[in-house]
Amino acid sequence: MPVVSTSAGKRTFRKKLAYNARLIIVAFIALLCLLPVLFIISNSFISNTEAVARYTSQVTPHSSFGVISGNMHYIDIGFIPGLISFSAWWEVLTNSPESMRFMWNSIILTVPIVLGQLVIAPLAAYGMERVKSKHKEKLFFTYIIIMLLPMQALLVPHFIAANMLGINENYLAIILPAIFAPFGVFLVRQQLKGFNKEIIEAGKIDGANELVIFIRLVVPNIKPTITVLIVLAFAEAWNIIDQAVVFIKDSFALPMSVHLSMNLTDNTGIVFALSTLFMLPALIIFIYGQDDMSEGLGYSGNK
């Protein structure tokens, strides 16, 4: 008996040790992923003088200690401000109306894309799952191929189509292709493959048509996957860069994701505050949907 007890104790100790080791590894990886975010947030509280001294090639009295040639010095990356200052935030929120305009441009682009995908993707996925056709899997395979293509490869056909429709240099040239992006259809259909067909049959027995069944029976049961679609569609649209550079020629119509790169050289002092402000909507959306994210992704991985 004592031997068995000792062996069980050793096994328990090894399990705890393995668990703690995994926990430390995961925590370390999570910290590495968070470092860029922490870096941006902490540097949003430095003064313009410190930002110029740290992150530009300009030599100032504050950066002269790191000079390596006549007009260059080492970048002084730091997580802790030399002196905490709210000047960058004050500049962004009160003295920089153009920055709010670029934020509004991002909202104008993102909201229609997300709402459009919320309508198109579940309906297309449901129709593709319910239709009785021997060719539907070939069509779905085409969706997967398009989904795997890099955005840069699709810009040329998008540009040609937009030119034919006369919507070049218009937000519609970005919004319309994004609404019909294949990833949302793929995501929702993966869950519908394992959806309980008895629920649908019960609705048909009660006399409901396909649209009523979809709205009242299917959608409430795939809410976690819908939440995943919202979060991922928002993140994709909120960070649009390539499409905006190609289709938007008016510099004042650019989204914040493109405007930020311009501020790296034009106004280094507020770029960290702008970046933090730009992260907030995506962070709020993620926090709101995090409870359903793991469940929705898990459902989407099952057939």
C-alpha positions in Angstrom: 0.0 0.0 0.0 2.7 2.6 0.8 4.4 1.8 -2.5 1.1 2.5 -4.5 0.6 5.7 -2.5 4.1 6.9 -3.3 3.7 6.1 -7.0 0.4 8.0 -7.1 2.1 10.9 -5.4 4.9 11.0 -7.9 2.5 10.9 -10.8 0.5 13.7 -9.3 3.7 15.7 -8.8 4.8 15.1 -12.4 1.3 16.2 -13.7 1.5 19.4 -11.7 5.0 20.0 -12.9 4.0 19.5 -16.5 0.9 21.7 -16.1 3.0 24.5 -14.5 5.6 24.2 -17.3 2.9 24.5 -20.0 1.4 27.4 -18.1 4.7 29.3 -18.0 5.3 28.6 -21.7 1.8 29.9 -22.7 2.2 32.9 -20.4 5.6 33.7 -22.0 4.2 33.4 -25.5 1.2 35.6 -24.5 3.6 38.2 -23.1 5.6 38.2 -26.4 2.4 38.8 -28.3 1.3 41.6 -26.0 4.7 43.4 -26.1 3.9 45.5 -29.3 0.6 46.5 -27.8 2.2 47.5 -24.4 4.9 49.3 -26.3 2.4 51.4 -28.3 0.2 52.2 -25.2 3.1 53.2 -23.0 4.7 55.4 -25.7 1.4 57.2 -26.2 2.3 59.0 -22.9 5.6 60.5 -24.0 6.0 64.1 -25.1 6.6 65.1 -28.7 10.2 66.1 -27.8 10.9 62.6 -26.4 9.2 60.9 -29.4 11.4 62.9 -31.9 14.5 62.2 -29.8 13.8 58.5 -29.6 12.3 57.5 -32.9 13.5 59.8 -35.6 16.9 60.4 -37.2 16.8 64.0 -36.0 19.6 64.8 -33.5 18.4 66.9 -30.5 19.9 67.7 -27.1 17.9 64.7 -25.8 19.3 62.2 -28.3 22.9 63.6 -28.7 24.3 60.8 -26.5 23.5 58.2 -29.1 24.9 60.0 -32.1 26.7 57.6 -34.5 27.4 60.1 -37.3 26.8 63.7 -38.2 23.0 63.7 -38.2 22.0 60.1 -37.1 21.6 58.3 -33.8 20.5 55.0 -32.5 16.7 54.5 -32.0 16.1 54.5 -28.3 13.2 52.0 -27.9 11.7 52.0 -24.4 8.5 50.9 -22.6 8.7 53.5 -19.8 8.4 57.2 -20.7 11.1 59.4 -19.5 8.4 61.8 -18.3 4.7 61.0 -18.5 2.9 63.4 -20.7 -0.6 63.7 -22.0 0.3 66.1 -24.7 -0.1 63.6 -27.5 -3.6 62.7 -26.4 -4.5 66.3 -26.0 -3.3 67.0 -29.5 -5.2 64.0 -31.0 -8.5 64.7 -29.2 -8.7 68.5 -29.3 -6.2 69.9 -31.9 -6.2 67.3 -34.6 -9.7 67.2 -36.3 -8.2 65.6 -39.4 -7.3 62.5 -37.3 -10.9 62.1 -36.3 -11.8 62.4 -40.0 -9.6 59.5 -40.9 -11.1 57.5 -38.0 -14.5 58.2 -39.4 -13.3 57.1 -42.9 -12.4 53.7 -41.3 -15.9 53.4 -39.7 -17.6 54.3 -43.1 -15.6 51.4 -44.7 -15.9 48.9 -41.9 -19.6 49.0 -40.9 -21.1 48.3 -44.3 -18.6 45.4 -44.8 -19.4 43.8 -41.5 -23.2 44.3 -41.9 -23.0 43.0 -45.5 -21.1 39.9 -44.5 -23.6 39.2 -41.7 -26.4 39.1 -44.3 -24.6 37.4 -47.2 -22.4 34.9 -45.5 -25.0 33.0 -43.4 -27.6 33.0 -46.2 -25.1 31.8 -48.7 -23.8 29.1 -46.4 -27.3 27.9 -45.5 -28.3 27.8 -49.2 -25.1 26.0 -50.1 -25.8 23.4 -47.4 -29.5 22.9 -48.1 -29.4 22.9 -51.9 -29.6 19.5 -53.6 -27.0 19.7 -56.3 -24.1 17.4 -57.3 -22.0 20.5 -58.2 -22.3 22.3 -54.8 -19.1 20.8 -53.4 -17.2 21.9 -56.5 -18.6 25.4 -56.0 -17.6 25.3 -52.3 -14.1 24.1 -53.3 -13.9 27.2 -55.6 -14.7 29.3 -52.5 -11.9 27.7 -50.6 -9.4 28.3 -53.4 -10.4 32.0 -53.6 -10.2 32.3 -49.8 -6.6 31.0 -49.9 -5.4 33.4 -52.6 -3.5 36.4 -51.2 -5.3 39.8 -51.4 -2.6 41.2 -53.7 -3.5 38.5 -56.3 -7.1 39.6 -56.3 -6.5 43.3 -56.6 -6.1 43.3 -60.4 -9.4 41.6 -61.1 -11.1 43.8 -58.5 -9.6 46.9 -60.2 -10.8 45.7 -63.6 -14.3 45.0 -62.3 -14.5 48.3 -60.4 -13.4 50.1 -63.6 -16.1 48.4 -65.6 -18.7 49.4 -63.0 -17.4 53.0 -62.8 -16.7 52.9 -59.1 -13.0 53.3 -59.1 -11.8 55.9 -56.5 -14.9 55.1 -54.6 -15.5 53.3 -51.3 -17.8 50.8 -53.1 -14.7 49.4 -54.9 -13.5 48.2 -51.5 -16.9 47.5 -49.8 -18.5 45.3 -52.5 -15.7 42.7 -52.9 -15.3 42.6 -49.1 -19.0 41.9 -48.5 -18.8 38.9 -50.8 -15.6 37.6 -49.3 -15.7 33.7 -49.2 -14.3 33.3 -45.7 -17.6 34.0 -44.0 -19.4 31.5 -46.1 -16.7 28.9 -45.3 -16.9 29.6 -41.6 -20.6 29.4 -41.2 -21.0 26.3 -43.5 -18.5 24.4 -41.4 -20.9 24.6 -38.5 -24.0 24.0 -40.6 -22.5 20.7 -41.7 -23.0 19.4 -38.1 -26.2 21.2 -37.5 -29.1 19.1 -36.2 -31.2 18.4 -39.2 -34.2 17.4 -37.0 -34.7 21.0 -36.0 -35.1 22.0 -39.7 -37.4 19.0 -40.4 -39.5 20.0 -37.4 -39.9 23.5 -38.8 -40.9 22.2 -42.2 -43.5 19.9 -40.5 -45.0 23.0 -38.8 -45.3 24.7 -42.2 -42.4 27.1 -42.1 -40.6 28.0 -45.3 -36.8 28.0 -45.7 -36.4 31.7 -44.8 -38.5 31.4 -41.6 -36.5 28.3 -40.7 -33.3 30.1 -41.3 -34.2 33.2 -39.3 -36.0 31.6 -36.4 -34.4 28.2 -36.0 -30.9 28.2 -37.6 -29.5 31.7 -36.7 -30.3 31.5 -32.9 -28.4 28.2 -32.8 -25.3 29.4 -34.6 -24.8 32.7 -32.6 -21.2 31.7 -31.5 -20.2 31.4 -35.1 -21.9 34.6 -36.1 -20.0 36.3 -33.3 -16.7 34.9 -34.7 -17.7 36.2 -38.1 -18.3 39.7 -36.7 -15.0 39.8 -34.9 -12.9 38.5 -37.8 -14.8 40.6 -40.4 -14.3 43.7 -38.3 -10.6 43.0 -37.8 -10.1 42.4 -41.5 -12.0 45.5 -42.6 -10.6 47.8 -39.9 -7.0 47.1 -41.0 -7.5 47.5 -44.7 -4.4 48.9 -46.4 -3.7 47.5 -49.8 -7.2 48.1 -51.2 -7.3 51.6 -49.8 -4.0 52.5 -51.4 -5.1 51.2 -54.8 -8.7 52.5 -54.9 -8.6 55.7 -52.8 -6.8 58.6 -54.4 -8.1 61.4 -52.2 -5.7 61.6 -49.3 -8.4 63.0 -47.0 -10.6 59.9 -47.8 -8.0 57.4 -46.6 -8.8 55.2 -43.6 -6.8 55.5 -40.4 -4.9 52.3 -41.1 -3.2 54.1 -44.0 -3.0 57.5 -42.4 -1.0 56.1 -39.5 2.0 55.3 -41.8 1.9 58.9 -43.0 2.2 60.2 -39.5 5.3 58.2 -38.8 7.3 60.9 -40.6 4.9 63.9 -40.5 4.0 63.9 -36.8 5.9 61.4 -34.7 4.7 62.9 -31.5 1.1 61.7 -31.8 1.5 58.5 -33.8 1.5 56.3 -30.7 -1.7 58.0 -29.3 -3.3 57.6 -32.7 -2.3 53.9 -32.8 -3.8 53.3 -29.4 -7.0 55.1 -30.4 -7.1 53.0 -33.5 -6.7 49.8 -31.5 -9.6 50.5 -29.1 -12.6 49.6 -31.4 -11.1 46.3 -32.4 -10.2 45.6 -28.7 -13.7 46.4 -27.6 -15.2 44.1 -30.3 -12.9 41.3 -29.3 -13.6 41.6 -25.6 -17.4 41.6 -26.3 -17.1 38.5 -28.4 -14.4 36.5 -26.6 -16.9 34.3 -24.7 -18.3 33.0 -28.0 -15.1 32.9 -30.0 -13.7 29.6 -28.7 -17.2 28.0 -28.9 -17.8 29.3 -32.4 -14.4 28.3 -33.7 -14.9 24.9 -32.1 -18.2 24.3 -33.8 -16.8 25.5 -37.1 -14.2 22.8 -37.0 -16.7 20.0 -36.6 -18.7 18.5 -39.4 
